[in-house]
Amino acid sequence: MPYRVTYAIDSLDPNPIVETFETETDAIEFLHDEFERRVAHIVEHSPYAISEDEYQAICEQEYSLAHIERL
């Protein structure tokens, strides 16, 4: 059964990334890799040190932008 992953840049993104996968495992793997890439980019490009609380907030924000649905 196919799965669709939608991952926006922010909550108002009119053109989010939309990928379709044949298996749930592939969809979750893509989402995990994209999540890790985005969080690493934010952390690496921050001009300030990021505290654990700030890191958790970044993760929560990124998770809120991603959705997996079964087609």
CHARMM-style PDB file with segment names, atoms N, HN, CA, C and O in Angstrom:
ATOM      1  N   MET     1       0.852  -1.178   0.000  1.00  0.00      PROA
ATOM      2  CA  MET     1       0.000   0.000   0.000  1.00  0.00      PROA
ATOM      3  C   MET     1       0.898   1.241   0.000  1.00  0.00      PROA
ATOM      4  O   MET     1       1.798   1.326   0.836  1.00  0.00      PROA
ATOM      5  N   PRO     2       0.695   2.192  -0.888  1.00  0.00      PROA
ATOM      6  CA  PRO     2       1.569   3.372  -0.967  1.00  0.00      PROA
ATOM      7  C   PRO     2       1.337   4.365   0.179  1.00  0.00      PROA
ATOM      8  O   PRO     2       0.262   4.438   0.773  1.00  0.00      PROA
ATOM      9  N   TYR     3       2.391   5.116   0.453  1.00  0.00      PROA
ATOM     10  HN  TYR     3       3.265   5.056  -0.030  1.00  0.00      PROA
ATOM     11  CA  TYR     3       2.364   6.145   1.485  1.00  0.00      PROA
ATOM     12  C   TYR     3       2.855   7.450   0.891  1.00  0.00      PROA
ATOM     13  O   TYR     3       3.736   7.466   0.032  1.00  0.00      PROA
ATOM     14  N   ARG     4       2.271   8.552   1.363  1.00  0.00      PROA
ATOM     15  HN  ARG     4       1.555   8.539   2.062  1.00  0.00      PROA
ATOM     16  CA  ARG     4       2.692   9.875   0.910  1.00  0.00      PROA
ATOM     17  C   ARG     4       3.259  10.633   2.107  1.00  0.00      PROA
ATOM     18  O   ARG     4       2.653  10.682   3.177  1.00  0.00      PROA
ATOM     19  N   VAL     5       4.442  11.225   1.897  1.00  0.00      PROA
ATOM     20  HN  VAL     5       4.935  11.185   1.028  1.00  0.00      PROA
ATOM     21  CA  VAL     5       5.077  12.064   2.907  1.00  0.00      PROA
ATOM     22  C   VAL     5       4.997  13.498   2.413  1.00  0.00      PROA
ATOM     23  O   VAL     5       5.400  13.806   1.291  1.00  0.00      PROA
ATOM     24  N   THR     6       4.475  14.365   3.258  1.00  0.00      PROA
ATOM     25  HN  THR     6       4.148  14.115   4.169  1.00  0.00      PROA
ATOM     26  CA  THR     6       4.428  15.796   2.967  1.00  0.00      PROA
ATOM     27  C   THR     6       5.256  16.497   4.033  1.00  0.00      PROA
ATOM     28  O   THR     6       5.023  16.319   5.228  1.00  0.00      PROA
ATOM     29  N   TYR     7       6.226  17.297   3.592  1.00  0.00      PROA
ATOM     30  HN  TYR     7       6.415  17.442   2.621  1.00  0.00      PROA
ATOM     31  CA  TYR     7       7.125  17.964   4.542  1.00  0.00      PROA
ATOM     32  C   TYR     7       7.276  19.418   4.099  1.00  0.00      PROA
ATOM     33  O   TYR     7       7.868  19.697   3.056  1.00  0.00      PROA
ATOM     34  N   ALA     8       6.743  20.330   4.887  1.00  0.00      PROA
ATOM     35  HN  ALA     8       6.262  20.103   5.734  1.00  0.00      PROA
ATOM     36  CA  ALA     8       6.776  21.750   4.566  1.00  0.00      PROA
ATOM     37  C   ALA     8       8.018  22.412   5.163  1.00  0.00      PROA
ATOM     38  O   ALA     8       8.635  21.885   6.088  1.00  0.00      PROA
ATOM     39  N   ILE     9       8.367  23.565   4.623  1.00  0.00      PROA
ATOM     40  HN  ILE     9       7.865  23.994   3.871  1.00  0.00      PROA
ATOM     41  CA  ILE     9       9.485  24.341   5.163  1.00  0.00      PROA
ATOM     42  C   ILE     9       9.030  25.111   6.399  1.00  0.00      PROA
ATOM     43  O   ILE     9       9.765  25.225   7.379  1.00  0.00      PROA
ATOM     44  N   ASP    10       7.811  25.635   6.337  1.00  0.00      PROA
ATOM     45  HN  ASP    10       7.214  25.541   5.541  1.00  0.00      PROA
ATOM     46  CA  ASP    10       7.198  26.277   7.500  1.00  0.00      PROA
ATOM     47  C   ASP    10       5.692  26.088   7.403  1.00  0.00      PROA
ATOM     48  O   ASP    10       5.205  25.481   6.450  1.00  0.00      PROA
ATOM     49  N   SER    11       4.960  26.593   8.365  1.00  0.00      PROA
ATOM     50  HN  SER    11       5.356  27.086   9.140  1.00  0.00      PROA
ATOM     51  CA  SER    11       3.520  26.324   8.412  1.00  0.00      PROA
ATOM     52  C   SER    11       2.746  26.974   7.264  1.00  0.00      PROA
ATOM     53  O   SER    11       1.610  26.580   6.997  1.00  0.00      PROA
ATOM     54  N   LEU    12       3.323  27.945   6.591  1.00  0.00      PROA
ATOM     55  HN  LEU    12       4.245  28.265   6.808  1.00  0.00      PROA
ATOM     56  CA  LEU    12       2.643  28.626   5.486  1.00  0.00      PROA
ATOM     57  C   LEU    12       3.224  28.249   4.121  1.00  0.00      PROA
ATOM     58  O   LEU    12       2.957  28.930   3.131  1.00  0.00      PROA
ATOM     59  N   ASP    13       3.994  27.204   4.059  1.00  0.00      PROA
ATOM     60  HN  ASP    13       4.211  26.651   4.863  1.00  0.00      PROA
ATOM     61  CA  ASP    13       4.645  26.783   2.819  1.00  0.00      PROA
ATOM     62  C   ASP    13       3.602  26.376   1.773  1.00  0.00      PROA
ATOM     63  O   ASP    13       2.880  25.401   1.982  1.00  0.00      PROA
ATOM     64  N   PRO    14       3.508  27.099   0.653  1.00  0.00      PROA
ATOM     65  CA  PRO    14       2.519  26.754  -0.370  1.00  0.00      PROA
ATOM     66  C   PRO    14       2.961  25.593  -1.269  1.00  0.00      PROA
ATOM     67  O   PRO    14       2.156  25.055  -2.030  1.00  0.00      PROA
ATOM     68  N   ASN    15       4.239  25.208  -1.180  1.00  0.00      PROA
ATOM     69  HN  ASN    15       4.892  25.644  -0.561  1.00  0.00      PROA
ATOM     70  CA  ASN    15       4.775  24.178  -2.057  1.00  0.00      PROA
ATOM     71  C   ASN    15       5.671  23.215  -1.264  1.00  0.00      PROA
ATOM     72  O   ASN    15       6.886  23.199  -1.459  1.00  0.00      PROA
ATOM     73  N   PRO    16       5.076  22.419  -0.376  1.00  0.00      PROA
ATOM     74  CA  PRO    16       5.897  21.503   0.431  1.00  0.00      PROA
ATOM     75  C   PRO    16       6.457  20.360  -0.409  1.00  0.00      PROA
ATOM     76  O   PRO    16       5.986  20.096  -1.515  1.00  0.00      PROA
ATOM     77  N   ILE    17       7.467  19.688   0.131  1.00  0.00      PROA
ATOM     78  HN  ILE    17       7.850  19.902   1.030  1.00  0.00      PROA
ATOM     79  CA  ILE    17       7.991  18.479  -0.500  1.00  0.00      PROA
ATOM     80  C   ILE    17       6.919  17.406  -0.365  1.00  0.00      PROA
ATOM     81  O   ILE    17       6.403  17.181   0.729  1.00  0.00      PROA
ATOM     82  N   VAL    18       6.583  16.749  -1.458  1.00  0.00      PROA
ATOM     83  HN  VAL    18       7.002  16.932  -2.347  1.00  0.00      PROA
ATOM     84  CA  VAL    18       5.622  15.646  -1.442  1.00  0.00      PROA
ATOM     85  C   VAL    18       6.266  14.467  -2.157  1.00  0.00      PROA
ATOM     86  O   VAL    18       6.592  14.544  -3.342  1.00  0.00      PROA
ATOM     87  N   GLU    19       6.445  13.372  -1.418  1.00  0.00      PROA
ATOM     88  HN  GLU    19       6.181  13.310  -0.455  1.00  0.00      PROA
ATOM     89  CA  GLU    19       7.046  12.158  -1.962  1.00  0.00      PROA
ATOM     90  C   GLU    19       6.106  10.990  -1.701  1.00  0.00      PROA
ATOM     91  O   GLU    19       5.440  10.942  -0.667  1.00  0.00      PROA
ATOM     92  N   THR    20       6.055  10.057  -2.630  1.00  0.00      PROA
ATOM     93  HN  THR    20       6.596  10.096  -3.470  1.00  0.00      PROA
ATOM     94  CA  THR    20       5.236   8.854  -2.485  1.00  0.00      PROA
ATOM     95  C   THR    20       6.152   7.640  -2.443  1.00  0.00      PROA
ATOM     96  O   THR    20       7.113   7.539  -3.206  1.00  0.00      PROA
ATOM     97  N   PHE    21       5.835   6.715  -1.531  1.00  0.00      PROA
ATOM     98  HN  PHE    21       5.055   6.797  -0.911  1.00  0.00      PROA
ATOM     99  CA  PHE    21       6.650   5.521  -1.334  1.00  0.00      PROA
ATOM    100  C   PHE    21       5.763   4.293  -1.337  1.00  0.00      PROA
ATOM    101  O   PHE    21       4.591   4.363  -0.969  1.00  0.00      PROA
ATOM    102  N   GLU    22       6.322   3.176  -1.750  1.00  0.00      PROA
ATOM    103  HN  GLU    22       7.275   3.119  -2.048  1.00  0.00      PROA
ATOM    104  CA  GLU    22       5.570   1.923  -1.802  1.00  0.00      PROA
ATOM    105  C   GLU    22       5.391   1.294  -0.420  1.00  0.00      PROA
ATOM    106  O   GLU    22       4.403   0.603  -0.173  1.00  0.00      PROA
ATOM    107  N   THR    23       6.345   1.533   0.477  1.00  0.00      PROA
ATOM    108  HN  THR    23       7.148   2.095   0.276  1.00  0.00      PROA
ATOM    109  CA  THR    23       6.254   0.915   1.800  1.00  0.00      PROA
ATOM    110  C   THR    23       6.327   1.973   2.893  1.00  0.00      PROA
ATOM    111  O   THR    23       6.882   3.054   2.698  1.00  0.00      PROA
ATOM    112  N   GLU    24       5.762   1.642   4.031  1.00  0.00      PROA
ATOM    113  HN  GLU    24       5.311   0.763   4.188  1.00  0.00      PROA
ATOM    114  CA  GLU    24       5.804   2.537   5.186  1.00  0.00      PROA
ATOM    115  C   GLU    24       7.241   2.729   5.663  1.00  0.00      PROA
ATOM    116  O   GLU    24       7.618   3.820   6.092  1.00  0.00      PROA
ATOM    117  N   THR    25       8.029   1.680   5.588  1.00  0.00      PROA
ATOM    118  HN  THR    25       7.722   0.794   5.240  1.00  0.00      PROA
ATOM    119  CA  THR    25       9.428   1.760   6.009  1.00  0.00      PROA
ATOM    120  C   THR    25      10.191   2.787   5.185  1.00  0.00      PROA
ATOM    121  O   THR    25      10.953   3.583   5.734  1.00  0.00      PROA
ATOM    122  N   ASP    26       9.993   2.772   3.877  1.00  0.00      PROA
ATOM    123  HN  ASP    26       9.374   2.125   3.431  1.00  0.00      PROA
ATOM    124  CA  ASP    26      10.660   3.750   3.010  1.00  0.00      PROA
ATOM    125  C   ASP    26      10.210   5.175   3.334  1.00  0.00      PROA
ATOM    126  O   ASP    26      11.026   6.097   3.342  1.00  0.00      PROA
ATOM    127  N   ALA    27       8.930   5.354   3.597  1.00  0.00      PROA
ATOM    128  HN  ALA    27       8.267   4.605   3.590  1.00  0.00      PROA
ATOM    129  CA  ALA    27       8.399   6.681   3.924  1.00  0.00      PROA
ATOM    130  C   ALA    27       8.998   7.191   5.233  1.00  0.00      PROA
ATOM    131  O   ALA    27       9.405   8.348   5.329  1.00  0.00      PROA
ATOM    132  N   ILE    28       9.046   6.326   6.227  1.00  0.00      PROA
ATOM    133  HN  ILE    28       8.716   5.386   6.148  1.00  0.00      PROA
ATOM    134  CA  ILE    28       9.602   6.721   7.526  1.00  0.00      PROA
ATOM    135  C   ILE    28      11.089   7.003   7.416  1.00  0.00      PROA
ATOM    136  O   ILE    28      11.590   7.941   8.036  1.00  0.00      PROA
ATOM    137  N   GLU    29      11.800   6.203   6.634  1.00  0.00      PROA
ATOM    138  HN  GLU    29      11.393   5.441   6.130  1.00  0.00      PROA
ATOM    139  CA  GLU    29      13.234   6.425   6.442  1.00  0.00      PROA
ATOM    140  C   GLU    29      13.490   7.770   5.769  1.00  0.00      PROA
ATOM    141  O   GLU    29      14.378   8.511   6.190  1.00  0.00      PROA
ATOM    142  N   PHE    30      12.725   8.090   4.732  1.00  0.00      PROA
ATOM    143  HN  PHE    30      12.003   7.488   4.391  1.00  0.00      PROA
ATOM    144  CA  PHE    30      12.866   9.388   4.064  1.00  0.00      PROA
ATOM    145  C   PHE    30      12.599  10.519   5.047  1.00  0.00      PROA
ATOM    146  O   PHE    30      13.367  11.478   5.117  1.00  0.00      PROA
ATOM    147  N   LEU    31      11.516  10.409   5.802  1.00  0.00      PROA
ATOM    148  HN  LEU    31      10.892   9.630   5.745  1.00  0.00      PROA
ATOM    149  CA  LEU    31      11.148  11.448   6.755  1.00  0.00      PROA
ATOM    150  C   LEU    31      12.234  11.624   7.806  1.00  0.00      PROA
ATOM    151  O   LEU    31      12.587  12.754   8.144  1.00  0.00      PROA
ATOM    152  N   HSD    32      12.764  10.534   8.322  1.00  0.00      PROA
ATOM    153  HN  HSD    32      12.477   9.617   8.048  1.00  0.00      PROA
ATOM    154  CA  HSD    32      13.819  10.600   9.324  1.00  0.00      PROA
ATOM    155  C   HSD    32      15.068  11.278   8.759  1.00  0.00      PROA
ATOM    156  O   HSD    32      15.651  12.145   9.410  1.00  0.00      PROA
ATOM    157  N   ASP    33      15.481  10.885   7.548  1.00  0.00      PROA
ATOM    158  HN  ASP    33      15.008  10.181   7.019  1.00  0.00      PROA
ATOM    159  CA  ASP    33      16.674  11.472   6.931  1.00  0.00      PROA
ATOM    160  C   ASP    33      16.489  12.968   6.685  1.00  0.00      PROA
ATOM    161  O   ASP    33      17.393  13.760   6.951  1.00  0.00      PROA
ATOM    162  N   GLU    34      15.330  13.350   6.184  1.00  0.00      PROA
ATOM    163  HN  GLU    34      14.596  12.706   5.968  1.00  0.00      PROA
ATOM    164  CA  GLU    34      15.055  14.771   5.909  1.00  0.00      PROA
ATOM    165  C   GLU    34      15.005  15.566   7.216  1.00  0.00      PROA
ATOM    166  O   GLU    34      15.511  16.685   7.288  1.00  0.00      PROA
ATOM    167  N   PHE    35      14.397  14.986   8.236  1.00  0.00      PROA
ATOM    168  HN  PHE    35      13.986  14.076   8.178  1.00  0.00      PROA
ATOM    169  CA  PHE    35      14.327  15.632   9.547  1.00  0.00      PROA
ATOM    170  C   PHE    35      15.742  15.862  10.089  1.00  0.00      PROA
ATOM    171  O   PHE    35      16.069  16.968  10.520  1.00  0.00      PROA
ATOM    172  N   GLU    36      16.567  14.836  10.066  1.00  0.00      PROA
ATOM    173  HN  GLU    36      16.301  13.938   9.716  1.00  0.00      PROA
ATOM    174  CA  GLU    36      17.936  14.947  10.571  1.00  0.00      PROA
ATOM    175  C   GLU    36      18.723  15.992   9.778  1.00  0.00      PROA
ATOM    176  O   GLU    36      19.485  16.764  10.360  1.00  0.00      PROA
ATOM    177  N   ARG    37      18.545  16.020   8.466  1.00  0.00      PROA
ATOM    178  HN  ARG    37      17.927  15.393   7.994  1.00  0.00      PROA
ATOM    179  CA  ARG    37      19.256  16.987   7.628  1.00  0.00      PROA
ATOM    180  C   ARG    37      18.855  18.412   7.983  1.00  0.00      PROA
ATOM    181  O   ARG    37      19.707  19.293   8.103  1.00  0.00      PROA
ATOM    182  N   ARG    38      17.552  18.636   8.151  1.00  0.00      PROA
ATOM    183  HN  ARG    38      16.860  17.920   8.054  1.00  0.00      PROA
ATOM    184  CA  ARG    38      17.069  19.988   8.460  1.00  0.00      PROA
ATOM    185  C   ARG    38      17.511  20.451   9.841  1.00  0.00      PROA
ATOM    186  O   ARG    38      17.943  21.593  10.000  1.00  0.00      PROA
ATOM    187  N   VAL    39      17.410  19.591  10.832  1.00  0.00      PROA
ATOM    188  HN  VAL    39      17.059  18.664  10.703  1.00  0.00      PROA
ATOM    189  CA  VAL    39      17.824  19.964  12.181  1.00  0.00      PROA
ATOM    190  C   VAL    39      19.326  20.238  12.208  1.00  0.00      PROA
ATOM    191  O   VAL    39      19.761  21.219  12.812  1.00  0.00      PROA
ATOM    192  N   ALA    40      20.119  19.391  11.565  1.00  0.00      PROA
ATOM    193  HN  ALA    40      19.766  18.594  11.074  1.00  0.00      PROA
ATOM    194  CA  ALA    40      21.565  19.612  11.521  1.00  0.00      PROA
ATOM    195  C   ALA    40      21.899  20.942  10.855  1.00  0.00      PROA
ATOM    196  O   ALA    40      22.799  21.652  11.306  1.00  0.00      PROA
ATOM    197  N   HSD    41      21.186  21.282   9.793  1.00  0.00      PROA
ATOM    198  HN  HSD    41      20.455  20.706   9.427  1.00  0.00      PROA
ATOM    199  CA  HSD    41      21.418  22.553   9.108  1.00  0.00      PROA
ATOM    200  C   HSD    41      21.130  23.732  10.036  1.00  0.00      PROA
ATOM    201  O   HSD    41      21.907  24.686  10.087  1.00  0.00      PROA
ATOM    202  N   ILE    42      20.030  23.672  10.760  1.00  0.00      PROA
ATOM    203  HN  ILE    42      19.399  22.897  10.718  1.00  0.00      PROA
ATOM    204  CA  ILE    42      19.675  24.753  11.692  1.00  0.00      PROA
ATOM    205  C   ILE    42      20.741  24.895  12.764  1.00  0.00      PROA
ATOM    206  O   ILE    42      21.178  26.007  13.060  1.00  0.00      PROA
ATOM    207  N   VAL    43      21.163  23.788  13.346  1.00  0.00      PROA
ATOM    208  HN  VAL    43      20.808  22.884  13.105  1.00  0.00      PROA
ATOM    209  CA  VAL    43      22.154  23.817  14.417  1.00  0.00      PROA
ATOM    210  C   VAL    43      23.501  24.318  13.899  1.00  0.00      PROA
ATOM    211  O   VAL    43      24.132  25.159  14.539  1.00  0.00      PROA
ATOM    212  N   GLU    44      23.943  23.816  12.760  1.00  0.00      PROA
ATOM    213  HN  GLU    44      23.430  23.133  12.241  1.00  0.00      PROA
ATOM    214  CA  GLU    44      25.239  24.195  12.203  1.00  0.00      PROA
ATOM    215  C   GLU    44      25.301  25.661  11.795  1.00  0.00      PROA
ATOM    216  O   GLU    44      26.368  26.272  11.859  1.00  0.00      PROA
ATOM    217  N   HSD    45      24.177  26.234  11.377  1.00  0.00      PROA
ATOM    218  HN  HSD    45      23.310  25.738  11.325  1.00  0.00      PROA
ATOM    219  CA  HSD    45      24.181  27.605  10.894  1.00  0.00      PROA
ATOM    220  C   HSD    45      23.713  28.621  11.934  1.00  0.00      PROA
ATOM    221  O   HSD    45      23.553  29.801  11.620  1.00  0.00      PROA
ATOM    222  N   SER    46      23.498  28.178  13.151  1.00  0.00      PROA
ATOM    223  HN  SER    46      23.628  27.220  13.406  1.00  0.00      PROA
ATOM    224  CA  SER    46      23.116  29.098  14.215  1.00  0.00      PROA
ATOM    225  C   SER    46      24.352  29.885  14.671  1.00  0.00      PROA
ATOM    226  O   SER    46      25.402  29.294  14.926  1.00  0.00      PROA
ATOM    227  N   PRO    47      24.233  31.202  14.773  1.00  0.00      PROA
ATOM    228  CA  PRO    47      25.386  31.988  15.231  1.00  0.00      PROA
ATOM    229  C   PRO    47      25.625  31.841  16.736  1.00  0.00      PROA
ATOM    230  O   PRO    47      26.648  32.299  17.245  1.00  0.00      PROA
ATOM    231  N   TYR    48      24.701  31.214  17.443  1.00  0.00      PROA
ATOM    232  HN  TYR    48      23.870  30.842  17.030  1.00  0.00      PROA
ATOM    233  CA  TYR    48      24.796  31.052  18.890  1.00  0.00      PROA
ATOM    234  C   TYR    48      24.753  29.570  19.251  1.00  0.00      PROA
ATOM    235  O   TYR    48      24.279  28.737  18.478  1.00  0.00      PROA
ATOM    236  N   ALA    49      25.252  29.267  20.424  1.00  0.00      PROA
ATOM    237  HN  ALA    49      25.638  29.943  21.052  1.00  0.00      PROA
ATOM    238  CA  ALA    49      25.149  27.896  20.937  1.00  0.00      PROA
ATOM    239  C   ALA    49      23.672  27.602  21.200  1.00  0.00      PROA
ATOM    240  O   ALA    49      22.936  28.472  21.665  1.00  0.00      PROA
ATOM    241  N   ILE    50      23.249  26.392  20.904  1.00  0.00      PROA
ATOM    242  HN  ILE    50      23.847  25.685  20.526  1.00  0.00      PROA
ATOM    243  CA  ILE    50      21.853  26.005  21.083  1.00  0.00      PROA
ATOM    244  C   ILE    50      21.743  25.126  22.325  1.00  0.00      PROA
ATOM    245  O   ILE    50      22.411  24.099  22.441  1.00  0.00      PROA
ATOM    246  N   SER    51      20.888  25.552  23.245  1.00  0.00      PROA
ATOM    247  HN  SER    51      20.345  26.387  23.151  1.00  0.00      PROA
ATOM    248  CA  SER    51      20.684  24.786  24.474  1.00  0.00      PROA
ATOM    249  C   SER    51      19.838  23.553  24.187  1.00  0.00      PROA
ATOM    250  O   SER    51      19.254  23.423  23.111  1.00  0.00      PROA
ATOM    251  N   GLU    52      19.778  22.655  25.156  1.00  0.00      PROA
ATOM    252  HN  GLU    52      20.252  22.760  26.030  1.00  0.00      PROA
ATOM    253  CA  GLU    52      18.970  21.444  25.001  1.00  0.00      PROA
ATOM    254  C   GLU    52      17.497  21.789  24.810  1.00  0.00      PROA
ATOM    255  O   GLU    52      16.813  21.150  24.009  1.00  0.00      PROA
ATOM    256  N   ASP    53      16.999  22.793  25.537  1.00  0.00      PROA
ATOM    257  HN  ASP    53      17.554  23.311  26.187  1.00  0.00      PROA
ATOM    258  CA  ASP    53      15.597  23.219  25.381  1.00  0.00      PROA
ATOM    259  C   ASP    53      15.334  23.780  23.988  1.00  0.00      PROA
ATOM    260  O   ASP    53      14.295  23.503  23.389  1.00  0.00      PROA
ATOM    261  N   GLU    54      16.267  24.562  23.479  1.00  0.00      PROA
ATOM    262  HN  GLU    54      17.111  24.787  23.965  1.00  0.00      PROA
ATOM    263  CA  GLU    54      16.123  25.107  22.133  1.00  0.00      PROA
ATOM    264  C   GLU    54      16.166  24.001  21.087  1.00  0.00      PROA
ATOM    265  O   GLU    54      15.426  24.037  20.104  1.00  0.00      PROA
ATOM    266  N   TYR    55      17.044  23.008  21.304  1.00  0.00      PROA
ATOM    267  HN  TYR    55      17.646  22.978  22.102  1.00  0.00      PROA
ATOM    268  CA  TYR    55      17.136  21.875  20.396  1.00  0.00      PROA
ATOM    269  C   TYR    55      15.814  21.109  20.372  1.00  0.00      PROA
ATOM    270  O   TYR    55      15.336  20.727  19.304  1.00  0.00      PROA
ATOM    271  N   GLN    56      15.232  20.888  21.535  1.00  0.00      PROA
ATOM    272  HN  GLN    56      15.620  21.199  22.402  1.00  0.00      PROA
ATOM    273  CA  GLN    56      13.943  20.189  21.614  1.00  0.00      PROA
ATOM    274  C   GLN    56      12.852  20.989  20.899  1.00  0.00      PROA
ATOM    275  O   GLN    56      11.995  20.407  20.233  1.00  0.00      PROA
ATOM    276  N   ALA    57      12.877  22.310  21.031  1.00  0.00      PROA
ATOM    277  HN  ALA    57      13.573  22.782  21.572  1.00  0.00      PROA
ATOM    278  CA  ALA    57      11.892  23.159  20.357  1.00  0.00      PROA
ATOM    279  C   ALA    57      12.053  23.073  18.841  1.00  0.00      PROA
ATOM    280  O   ALA    57      11.062  23.040  18.111  1.00  0.00      PROA
ATOM    281  N   ILE    58      13.287  23.037  18.371  1.00  0.00      PROA
ATOM    282  HN  ILE    58      14.092  23.063  18.963  1.00  0.00      PROA
ATOM    283  CA  ILE    58      13.550  22.896  16.937  1.00  0.00      PROA
ATOM    284  C   ILE    58      12.992  21.557  16.449  1.00  0.00      PROA
ATOM    285  O   ILE    58      12.345  21.498  15.403  1.00  0.00      PROA
ATOM    286  N   CYS    59      13.239  20.500  17.192  1.00  0.00      PROA
ATOM    287  HN  CYS    59      13.764  20.548  18.041  1.00  0.00      PROA
ATOM    288  CA  CYS    59      12.749  19.168  16.817  1.00  0.00      PROA
ATOM    289  C   CYS    59      11.223  19.138  16.777  1.00  0.00      PROA
ATOM    290  O   CYS    59      10.639  18.594  15.840  1.00  0.00      PROA
ATOM    291  N   GLU    60      10.584  19.711  17.776  1.00  0.00      PROA
ATOM    292  HN  GLU    60      11.059  20.153  18.537  1.00  0.00      PROA
ATOM    293  CA  GLU    60       9.115  19.752  17.807  1.00  0.00      PROA
ATOM    294  C   GLU    60       8.568  20.518  16.612  1.00  0.00      PROA
ATOM    295  O   GLU    60       7.586  20.105  15.995  1.00  0.00      PROA
ATOM    296  N   GLN    61       9.213  21.641  16.287  1.00  0.00      PROA
ATOM    297  HN  GLN    61      10.010  21.977  16.788  1.00  0.00      PROA
ATOM    298  CA  GLN    61       8.758  22.430  15.139  1.00  0.00      PROA
ATOM    299  C   GLN    61       8.893  21.629  13.852  1.00  0.00      PROA
ATOM    300  O   GLN    61       7.977  21.632  13.030  1.00  0.00      PROA
ATOM    301  N   GLU    62      10.011  20.945  13.661  1.00  0.00      PROA
ATOM    302  HN  GLU    62      10.755  20.943  14.329  1.00  0.00      PROA
ATOM    303  CA  GLU    62      10.216  20.150  12.448  1.00  0.00      PROA
ATOM    304  C   GLU    62       9.216  19.001  12.368  1.00  0.00      PROA
ATOM    305  O   GLU    62       8.672  18.727  11.298  1.00  0.00      PROA
ATOM    306  N   TYR    63       8.971  18.329  13.486  1.00  0.00      PROA
ATOM    307  HN  TYR    63       9.412  18.551  14.355  1.00  0.00      PROA
ATOM    308  CA  TYR    63       7.987  17.235  13.479  1.00  0.00      PROA
ATOM    309  C   TYR    63       6.588  17.738  13.118  1.00  0.00      PROA
ATOM    310  O   TYR    63       5.813  17.022  12.485  1.00  0.00      PROA
ATOM    311  N   SER    64       6.270  18.966  13.520  1.00  0.00      PROA
ATOM    312  HN  SER    64       6.900  19.547  14.035  1.00  0.00      PROA
ATOM    313  CA  SER    64       4.929  19.494  13.222  1.00  0.00      PROA
ATOM    314  C   SER    64       4.745  19.801  11.734  1.00  0.00      PROA
ATOM    315  O   SER    64       3.613  19.956  11.277  1.00  0.00      PROA
ATOM    316  N   LEU    65       5.830  19.892  10.979  1.00  0.00      PROA
ATOM    317  HN  LEU    65       6.750  19.766  11.350  1.00  0.00      PROA
ATOM    318  CA  LEU    65       5.769  20.230   9.566  1.00  0.00      PROA
ATOM    319  C   LEU    65       5.669  19.002   8.659  1.00  0.00      PROA
ATOM    320  O   LEU    65       5.489  19.136   7.449  1.00  0.00      PROA
ATOM    321  N   ALA    66       5.784  17.813   9.239  1.00  0.00      PROA
ATOM    322  HN  ALA    66       5.929  17.704  10.222  1.00  0.00      PROA
ATOM    323  CA  ALA    66       5.823  16.587   8.450  1.00  0.00      PROA
ATOM    324  C   ALA    66       4.569  15.748   8.692  1.00  0.00      PROA
ATOM    325  O   ALA    66       4.041  15.693   9.802  1.00  0.00      PROA
ATOM    326  N   HSD    67       4.105  15.091   7.617  1.00  0.00      PROA
ATOM    327  HN  HSD    67       4.534  15.135   6.715  1.00  0.00      PROA
ATOM    328  CA  HSD    67       2.931  14.229   7.699  1.00  0.00      PROA
ATOM    329  C   HSD    67       3.121  13.016   6.801  1.00  0.00      PROA
ATOM    330  O   HSD    67       3.609  13.125   5.676  1.00  0.00      PROA
ATOM    331  N   ILE    68       2.727  11.862   7.317  1.00  0.00      PROA
ATOM    332  HN  ILE    68       2.330  11.773   8.230  1.00  0.00      PROA
ATOM    333  CA  ILE    68       2.704  10.633   6.529  1.00  0.00      PROA
ATOM    334  C   ILE    68       1.254  10.176   6.452  1.00  0.00      PROA
ATOM    335  O   ILE    68       0.549  10.139   7.460  1.00  0.00      PROA
ATOM    336  N   GLU    69       0.819   9.831   5.248  1.00  0.00      PROA
ATOM    337  HN  GLU    69       1.391   9.861   4.428  1.00  0.00      PROA
ATOM    338  CA  GLU    69      -0.543   9.319   5.104  1.00  0.00      PROA
ATOM    339  C   GLU    69      -0.537   8.106   4.183  1.00  0.00      PROA
ATOM    340  O   GLU    69       0.231   8.029   3.224  1.00  0.00      PROA
ATOM    341  N   ARG    70      -1.399   7.180   4.497  1.00  0.00      PROA
ATOM    342  HN  ARG    70      -2.023   7.242   5.276  1.00  0.00      PROA
ATOM    343  CA  ARG    70      -1.559   5.988   3.673  1.00  0.00      PROA
ATOM    344  C   ARG    70      -2.532   6.319   2.541  1.00  0.00      PROA
ATOM    345  O   ARG    70      -3.593   6.896   2.780  1.00  0.00      PROA
ATOM    346  N   LEU    71      -2.181   5.963   1.346  1.00  0.00      PROA
ATOM    347  HN  LEU    71      -1.320   5.494   1.152  1.00  0.00      PROA
ATOM    348  CA  LEU    71      -3.037   6.257   0.188  1.00  0.00      PROA
ATOM    349  C   LEU    71      -3.978   5.098  -0.108  1.00  0.00      PROA
ATOM    350  OT1 LEU    71      -4.770   5.170  -1.048  1.00  0.00      PROA
TER     351      LEU     71
END
